[in-house]
Amino acid sequence: CPYSFDEENGCFKFDMIMPLAGKALDIDGMISVEKEAIYFYGTCPDCIDPGNTEMMEQMEKFICRINLSLKNCSLNLNLNDGKIFYRASLDCITAIPTSEMLENTILGIYDGYAFFGEGIYAILEGCSVVDALENCGDRTGKWL
């Protein structure tokens, strides 16, 4: 996927399009390289109107349940602007990450949205948390 480097902020930026059940989920990717770690973000811009308190509450509950199953990453909801973002990091203090680790973490952004994207859309369409979780992959029983 094409990318750019933002010299002012010291980060790589890229876009991904996630096809989901006839819809497209646009994901803004960013990789920030710091001395102690490499941070990976995948943001869904313009997801929820923060003024829609019912939908924000449903998405909060949905994301809290999902995060119980995630390792080395998290899905987050910005309560100020309604954006959903995936965050992961690789420690650089004890070892330099391999190219395979970098690739797996970048692809993890895509995989995370592929797995949970249908549930995100279900919440955006007004479904309950339980119904949204049923739209996600094959591990949903773990969260119900």
N, C-alpha and C positions, 0 to 999 in steps of 0.2 A: 504494500500500500504506500502511496506517495506520502512524503513527510517534509517538514521544514524545520529549521533550527532557529530558535529565537535567541539571538546572542545577548540581548539586554537582560532577559530572565534566565538564560542558561538552560533552556529546555527544548526538547524535540516535541513537535506537534504533528498529529496525523488525524485523519478522519476515517471512520468505518461506517458502512451501511449494513445494518442487520435486517435481513428479510424475515418477517414474522407473520405468518398466516395472512398473506396478502397486504400487509402493511410494511412500512420501512421504519426502522428505529435508527435515527442518526446518532452516532457516538463520536464525540470529540475526544481524541486521545492525547495524552501528554506524558512525557517521561522527563523527570527532573533528576539530574545526576548531582549528588552532593558528595562531600568527602566521606561521610559515614554510611550512606545508603543511596540506593537508586529507588525513586518513587514512581509508581505507575498509576495513572488516572484514566478512567474512561467515563466521560460525563454525558448524560442525556440532557441536552439543553431544552428549555421551554417545556418541561414535562407537566408540571402541576401549577395551577394558579395558587399561590400561597394564601390567597383570601378564601379559598374553598376549604374550610376547616374540616369538613367531613372527609373529603378525599385525602387531605394531608394526614388525618388521623388513621385512616385505613392503610395508607402507604407506610406510615411509621410502623404499624403493627406487622404488616407484611414483611418489611425489611428486617425488623427485629427477629422474626421467626426464621427467616432465611439465614441470617448471620450466625445462627446456632450451628449450621452445618459447614460454614466456610472455614478454610484453614489458610493462613498466611495472606488473607485479604478480607475486605469487608465491602458491603454495599451500604451506601449512606444517602440520607435525604437532607438537603440544605433547607432548613425551616424558613430561611429568609427569602429565598427566591424559587423554591420548589424544584430545584434541579436534583436529579439522582446521579450519584457518581460511585463508581467502583474504585477502590483503592487497594494497592498492593505495594509491598516494598521488598527489597533484597538488601540484606546486611552486607556492608563492605568493610567493616572493621576487622572481622576475624578472617575473611577470605575474599578474594576477588571472584565475583560471579562468573560462571562459564557462559559461553555463548548459548548453550542449551538452556541454562537457567533463565537467561534474558528472553530467549524466544518463548519458552513456556510461560513466562509471566506476562508477556505481551499478548500471547494467544489466550491466556486466561481471562483477559478482559472480554474478548470476543465470546469465549466459551461461557463465561458468567452470564452475559446478556442473552446468549442463545438459550441457556437453561432457564433463566428467570424472566426473560422478556415477555413471554405470553402472560405471565402473572402480573407483570407491570401493566401491560395493556388491559388486562381484566379489571384492575383497580381503576384505571383511567376511564373505563367504560361503566363504572359504577358497581362492580361486583364486590361481594364481601371478601374478607381476607381468606376465609376457608375456600371459597370458590376460586379465588385467584391462585391459591396454593395448589389446587387440583389441576391447574393449567401448566404447572411447572414440572418438567422432567419426570423421572421415575422415583424420586426420593421424597415426594410430598407427604407420605404417611408419617414421616419423621416429625413434621411440623404441626400436624393437625391436633 
